[in-house]
Amino acid sequence: MEKEREALQVWKERVGQELDTVVAFWLQHSHDEEHGGFFTCLGRNGQVYDHLKYVWLQGRQVWMYCRLYRLFERFHRAELLDAAKAGGEFLLHYARVAPPGKKCAFVLTRDGRPVKVQRTIFSECFYTMAMNELWKVTGETRYQNEAVEMMDQIVHWVRVDPTGLGRPQLSGTPATEPMAVPMMLLSLVEQLGEEDEALTSKYAELGDWCAHRILQHVQRDGKAVLENISEDGKELPGCLGRHQNPGEDLEWDMKLWWPHSEAMIAFLMAFSDTGDPALLQIFNQVAEYTFSHFHDPEFGEWFGYLNREGKVALNIKGGPFKGCFHVPRCLAMCEQILEALIHRLGPTPVVSSPADPICGGSK
Amino acid sequence: MEKEREALQVWKERVGQELDTVVAFWLQHSHDEEHGGFFTCLGRNGQVYDHLKYVWLQGRQVWMYCRLYRLFERFHRAELLDAAKAGGEFLLHYARVAPPGKKCAFVLTRDGRPVKVQRTIFSECFYTMAMNELWKVTGETRYQNEAVEMMDQIVHWVRVDPTGLGRPQLSGTPATEPMAVPMMLLSLVEQLGEEDEALTSKYAELGDWCAHRILQHVQRDGKAVLENISEDGKELPGCLGRHQNPGEDLEWDMKLWWPHSEAMIAFLMAFSDTGDPALLQIFNQVAEYTFSHFHDPEFGEWFGYLNREGKVALNIKGGPFKGCFHVPRCLAMCEQILEALIHRLGPTPVVSSPADPICGGSK
């Protein structure tokens, strides 16, 4: 028990310190003081190598700053809130390609002109997350109205009519849905429903629908999670059907930051739910690998892209898909889970007599 | 001189034999006897791992078969011609998304239904190459009419009005043209104008325009060829402006089949033009690396994707971008250039007296 407490305590401190340096990195290098919003194409030392503003990452950074401001006393600082608000205003002004239409761009110029549009729902999802968090932090209803209206538009595109996304209808395109869609929607249901009974109730049926759709992607007797399945829940032929674990992956033999940070969260959550020490052991293993390979001791933050052997393949700290999101989110979530676990173990036992602290005083 | 002749002769035989096994691989594994056209998603041993038919590769394989049939006595076989014609018919029936509109799909199902459309000109370019070669081989004017009509459509999209390609007009998209466009058009000018005075004359101004546009991409005092430049021929900021050598690349540190096969052609051409032995030496170096790393001695053809250290990263023989094109085209072109070089050296000197063939008899 005491050994476990000690391990949890050590990780909590390590994770917390890492969160501090990661947040400091983004505060220092990513803010566009001129136009609002964030630079995310940052080199190893934080230097901006491209001024493009990717909408996913604008929304995610607003969300992250609000969340840190709201849930961590040490981040309850005007610096974070002001930057989140400036990011929110940038999105409100520029994210939509042709307002009042709700379709958002995928990437904007530094001053907010659309460069590319993806025919998917994801820019709009991160827009919604940002607006909902801004509302939670500021209480300004205009943010929440934006969030709920965009959410309703997304649900319409997914469940009623996708025409507005702009994808052509082609006779050879198989009727299929990537798991990313219900997964993303479910996380929005959770986001909007957090401490909000009216929205929890409004989106309850949608949440069930998402969970049902997600579970259909568990195939091959529970041994594989396939990204694309047929409309009646069967495995599809060809590469489309075999596709697993999509996202910001590049090559199959690379090691990327976000599956590692997600794995840290997942194993710590699983340990918290079950108490199985084998799961804590795996968290430990993944976290040790991650801290020793992805973390950059010289300039802070994490490298995103390693090769299979763990060598840095791209030394950028941010790009079109890596921004102020997966890493601080992982560290913040792990810090919270670790704190709750330590709390659950009860107060530290009082040592009854002075003893050699290296050998341990409580046995 | 004799040493050079010997080296050229050795390479000519090696390249010719390799061409035979490569062509045999595609003849054996890629033909769809049921629907016409070609499977290009082939595993290491030639097994089809996906039935999707990528239009670029359909057109390229038709072109390749016709060219081999037309220019190499040993490939002047009904098997190649019949497969090329079946591929041509498949394209005629299915490549266009909404006939009589000329926009072609990027990828089709096995039976020819469109799966995806790229908002570029490249499917149409390879369609044109295929039709022109089919005309050259069969003399059937319907093929040539298709080629010329499609060519005129492509030129219209590039030089007059791109609306038909379907790309949205976005205010933040910089006015730029990838070098791939004039490069591809110039190769069509060459293809259509080959032994055709009327078309040579028709496309002469276009050829000049392409060459002028291509040369604008040579930047930084001739030290870099940049893929994207501004409309007035200047380097663009950001990643877009720094982009070089696009194509079927995946990661910057990988070694791919096609830059190696293109380099073999380029250095042999350059040696043929200048006679500089240093260029033959580089051809030798690139070709040795390529034959020892990309070539698969067990199942034939070449691996497409190596990592930086030369280890096979993906052992497929074909996919969305690798088909019956770069490798046989390289080998066929190298064989032709080597033959011309050997021919230029004149007849082999007659050895005046019997001598030890290992020590050489002519000194």
Contacts between the chains, C-beta under 8 A, distances in Angstrom:
chain1	res1	chain2	res2	distance
A	41	B	238	7.9
A	41	B	239	7.2
A	49	B	238	7.8
A	49	B	239	7.2
A	50	B	237	8.0
A	50	B	238	4.2
A	50	B	239	4.9
A	51	B	237	7.4
A	51	B	238	6.4
A	52	B	238	6.3
A	52	B	239	7.6
A	97	B	168	8.0
A	97	B	170	7.2
A	105	B	170	7.5
A	105	B	172	7.8
A	108	B	172	6.1
A	109	B	172	4.2
A	112	B	172	7.8
A	113	B	170	7.4
A	113	B	171	4.5
A	113	B	172	3.1
A	114	B	170	4.4
A	114	B	171	6.4
A	114	B	172	4.9
A	114	B	173	7.7
A	115	B	170	6.2
A	115	B	172	4.2
A	115	B	173	5.4
A	115	B	174	7.9
A	116	B	170	7.2
A	116	B	173	7.3
A	117	B	168	6.2
A	117	B	170	6.9
A	166	B	168	7.9
A	168	B	117	6.3
A	168	B	166	7.9
A	170	B	97	7.2
A	170	B	105	7.5
A	170	B	113	7.4
A	170	B	114	4.4
A	170	B	115	6.2
A	170	B	116	7.2
A	170	B	117	6.9
A	171	B	113	4.5
A	171	B	114	6.4
A	172	B	105	7.8
A	172	B	108	6.1
A	172	B	109	4.1
A	172	B	112	7.8
A	172	B	113	3.1
A	172	B	114	4.9
A	172	B	115	4.2
A	173	B	114	7.7
A	173	B	115	5.4
A	173	B	116	7.3
A	174	B	115	7.9
A	237	B	50	8.0
A	237	B	51	7.4
A	238	B	41	7.9
A	238	B	49	7.8
A	238	B	50	4.2
A	238	B	51	6.4
A	238	B	52	6.3
A	239	B	41	7.2
A	239	B	49	7.2
A	239	B	50	4.9
A	239	B	52	7.6
A	250	B	250	7.1
A	250	B	251	5.9
A	251	B	250	5.9
A	251	B	251	5.6
A	251	B	254	7.6
A	251	B	313	6.9
A	252	B	314	7.8
A	253	B	307	7.7
A	253	B	313	6.2
A	254	B	251	7.6
A	307	B	253	7.6
A	307	B	307	7.5
A	313	B	251	6.9
A	313	B	253	6.2
A	314	B	252	7.8
